[in-house]
Amino acid sequence: MPLSTAPTDASGGAGFSEVVTRPEPGLARGRWEAPAWLFVVVAALAIAGGMAWLLYGLSRRRRG
């Protein structure tokens, strides 16, 4: 349920009727929505890739 607020003017009265609609809090706020588990998978793949690169670099350094 979006939250709506009706701001008032500086004099304290309802001088205009602009309605501000805000999205629900959470991950589904961006341009391309994705399920929450996808962010965890991408982070895990980035960490695994970094560790594999580190181990590959260390193994090449030992060989020669």
Secondary structure, 3 states (H helix, E strand, C coil): CCEEECCCCCCCCCCCCCCEEECCCCCCCCCCCCCHHHHHHHHHHHHHHHHHHHHHHHHHHHHC
